[in-house]
Amino acid sequence: MDMKMVYTVKSIDTDYVNVAVSGTIELMAEGTISGDITINKDTGNVLNSNLLMDMEVQGQQMNMEVSMSSKKL
């Protein structure tokens, strides 16, 4: 599977960097990816990520929503 992603900084404040994500998926599945990521400015850790993937796999339409959050222990 080949994924081509574009990351665009939407905003930067005192603590966080907010990034928009867009891209394409090719090979066994074909489709698009979009979403947003919040990154801790000081550590570089991804705090939250929400991605929506719309793709076609072997003739079947698939829509997946992936949400992730993390924290430093």
C-alpha positions in Angstrom: 0.0 0.0 0.0 1.4 3.4 -1.0 0.3 6.4 1.1 1.1 10.0 0.1 0.4 12.5 2.8 0.5 16.3 3.1 0.8 17.9 6.5 -0.2 21.6 6.8 0.3 23.6 10.0 -3.0 25.3 10.8 -2.0 27.1 13.9 0.7 27.3 16.6 0.0 28.6 20.1 2.0 28.5 23.3 1.6 24.8 23.9 0.4 23.1 20.8 0.8 22.8 17.0 -2.4 22.0 15.1 -1.8 20.2 11.8 -4.2 19.3 9.0 -3.6 16.0 7.2 -4.7 15.1 3.6 -3.5 12.4 1.2 -4.2 9.4 -1.0 -3.9 5.7 -0.6 -3.0 3.5 -3.7 -2.3 -0.1 -4.6 -4.5 -2.8 -2.9 -6.8 0.0 -1.7 -7.5 3.4 -3.4 -8.9 6.4 -1.7 -8.3 9.5 0.4 -7.3 10.4 3.9 -8.1 13.6 5.8 -8.0 14.8 9.4 -6.2 16.7 12.0 -3.4 16.2 14.5 -2.5 18.1 17.7 1.1 18.0 18.7 2.7 19.1 22.0 5.1 22.0 20.9 7.7 21.3 23.5 8.0 17.5 23.3 6.9 16.7 19.8 4.4 14.1 21.1 1.2 13.6 19.2 -1.6 14.4 21.7 -4.6 13.7 19.5 -5.1 12.5 16.0 -8.4 12.1 14.1 -8.3 10.6 10.6 -11.0 9.8 8.1 -10.1 7.3 5.4 -12.5 6.8 2.4 -11.3 4.0 0.1 -12.3 1.2 -2.2 -10.9 -2.3 -1.6 -11.6 -5.0 -4.2 -14.7 -3.1 -5.5 -16.1 -2.5 -2.0 -16.4 1.0 -0.5 -14.8 1.3 3.0 -15.0 4.3 5.3 -12.8 4.2 8.4 -12.5 6.8 11.2 -9.4 6.5 13.4 -9.0 8.5 16.6 -5.9 8.3 18.8 -4.9 10.2 21.9 -1.7 9.8 24.0 -0.1 11.3 27.1 3.3 11.2 28.6 3.5 9.1 31.8 
